Amino acid sequence: MATGSPKDKYFGVWLIFFMLGLGTLLPWNFFMTATTYFTSRLKDSSSHDVSINQTKATDDRRNVLEAKFNNVMTLCAMVPLLLCTCLNSLLHSLIPQRLRVMGSLLVIMLIFIITAILVKVPLEPLPFFSVTMVKIVVINSFGAVLQGSLFGMAGLLPASYTTPIMSGQGLAGTFAASAMICAIASGSDIRDAAFGYFITACVVIFLSILSYILLPKLEFFQFYQERNNKQKSDDEQNSMGLMSSEINDSAADQSEQQNISMIKIFKKIWVLALSVCFAFTVTIGTFPAITADTKSTLAASGSWDLYFIPVSCFLLFNLCDWSGRSLTAVCMWPGKDSLILPVSIVCRLVFIPLFMMCNVQPRFHLPVFFHHDGFFIFFMILFAFSNGYLASLCMCYGPKKVLPHEAETAGAIMAFFLSLGLAFGAAVSFLFRSLV
């Protein structure tokens, strides 16, 4: 906490960053946990009369779409997330923060409104699949800009203010999984449940917009924003003084200095940046591409079979991930310079073969070694908690290893490497799934 800084009254700024963190990952989590609804739309039969051969061909096509839905969805989410996070890291100083954050939230809410409307609109499987993937691309493109901007903003505040973002992101998955379980438990038609599900997402995004509108009015946030603006102003004056003393400076030299500055910041945080990248490569490479295909061995049919994946995969992952992220608010061990942190992240590689040897179906190569559901649940708890805690530590430490006026850029770089890990994970998920 800076000397002379005002108090965060009623934890207003903390709660707003938590709400914005929730809004950052909620869209992706709502799409990811609604796979039952999406795949059910891919199974829908055409309203037109068709011949037996035509029906068979259509069924084959639907089976392919359904089988590849999780992998393609993850790829369509993570690649634009990576590209747009990269653009945000490079261009964040050219586009006003308010436009980046508010614009992204408004576009995301519009996509959810369209998704809710389309629940009631009949579409053939292939057009529905295509439209869904386009929406996922758009949502994650703007979600990347929102996430990068948010971590950049948090970099200006004390280190503990990255925690509410990470915790809010963790709650996003828990909230989405809980909403889907309630929808299943209601026993209502899957389309009616999905409509309510997506309207709920619209309400949460709207609350995030209201939170961001309130943020600049809070004295605590104003203090750090003004301090950052003053630091930038002083840097510009120093630069002008240096430029006036050097006659032959050119625009090319200035550009080169900016590039050197980015490289200089990266050199200070490269271990943490690569660590968070590796953590999410392992996580997304496994979840949900492998974990969502795991079948319960305790119940061949009935209610537990219906709830096994929503509860043991999505809800449990998100609860434990959220717990890990939130723990950094009270405990930040190991330290930012400790080798234990990157080594612990590398050790998470062990979860890939462990999940592969659970009862993932269909499978073609590996035997099932861990038959009991208890093994899967135990692995999921450790897998999710370690992801949340270790990744959150990296994101908190990154902006604090640089000078105060470099913190926003460092936060944007860390967000880029987080997204890079997500994209790598999406790519290797195809390989991991094919090996099972």
C-alpha angles and dihedrals in degrees: 000000000000119000111263094012117145121247121264095247113222087349086280097155091043091053093046091052088048090052092047090049088052090051092049098063101021094088094054092044093050090054093044096050093044092067090117090062094043095048090046088058089052089056095052113122120231118261090226125087111253136178123257092256092049091049092050092050091048092049091051090052092048091049090054092048091048094046094050097038097100095046096044091044091053092047093048088051102045103041095057088040089058096044095047093045087053091050091047091051090053100038104032091106092054099050118059114252092232092055092048095049101036094041092051093049092049093050092048091051090049091053091052091050089052090047091052091049092049090057086074095042117087113229134172114252098254096048090044091051091049095047091048092053092048090053090050090051092050095044094050093044091058091036088059092054090047093048095047092047092048095052088046090054091047090052089068092057130064115295093257090067093073088063096069090053092051091042092049090050089051092050089051090068093044091049093049094047092047091050091052093048090051089050091053092045092051089068090218124140110289092238093051089048091049091050091055089043094057094041087056089055090052090054093050092049089049089054089051089055091051090049092053091049089055096046100080090052093064116098095219093057092042091056095056093040091053091045090054092047090050091050090051091048091051090049091051091050091050090049091051090051091052091046093052090051092052114063101192101050113134139190089257090058091052091051090049090051090053091051091048089050092055091048090046091054092046091052089059095051105027095113092053092042093053091042094057089044092054093045093058094041089062093042099049092038087062106026121092100349094068104016096052090057093056114117127211115248094194097066126029089190141355135067099321090054088052094049100035098096097035091050107029097036112028104022096039093046093050095044092051093041089051091048090052093049092047093049090070087071089071104020128038106176132176102040125246093259097042120115089214090079099058092038091053090051092051090050089063087079087087090074092068096068091035093059092040089059093052119093096288111164136238097028131171111178117021127062122237106254101165104052102163119086088228092071092053092048093048092049090047093054093052093040095052098040093050091048093052097043100042096041091048091052090053092049092048095048098044100076091040095061091067137060116283095253090050094053097092092052091045090052090051091049091050090050089051093054091046088055091044088057090050091051093047089048091052090051097048092044088079090055095044092049093048091054094059 
